[in-house]
């Protein structure tokens, strides 16, 4: 039994939960999963019991409480260096961290207008210029990284950077925002991960529906 416990929200909607979950699951890092569903509009009071910020995801490891997806990924990457969650090359590792940090801090227009939703059937969505700019920036980043590495993942093999952009793969698919061969090929690589498919299957098995995240 692993002494790492990752608390997550609904697999259908919780993009920030997907990121560390996928990083750990796809890399073979053992952990226990505990899902606490959203309870909108009031929120779930249980989040306060397990997280200092009252949100998920949060990782428990002994007395440690690590919140924020990127911090969780960094923590487990230090615990399990053999998982190679970051590229071995120093320059590539810095680039992977920069891409991950940009995802963590940016693309708010895309995130606000196009919520992750594994239960949504693909259909186009009218988007404004701010969302279009976010989409264009992500496509450019993906293209440049894939050209440099040769793919199929951003830095050749699966890394934390791919985990950070996994929710975008879902967004691009369900809102039909992908139109180029490199973008679609990368999306297919992520969707082909057995770990990604396990998350998707879990999301589709859920019965909870959050109206705020249904677009």
Secondary structure, 3 states (H helix, E strand, C coil): CCCEEEEECCCCCCHHHHHHHHHHHHCCCCCEEEECCCCCCCCCCHHHHHCCCCCCCEEEECCEEEECHHHHHHHHHHHCHHHCCCCCCHHHHHHHHHHHHHHHHCCHHHHHHCCCCCCCCCCCCCCCHHHHHHHHHHHHHHHHHHHHHCCCECCECCCHHHHHHHHHHHHHHHCCCCCCHHHHHHHHHHHCCHHHHHHHHHHHHCCCCCHHHCC
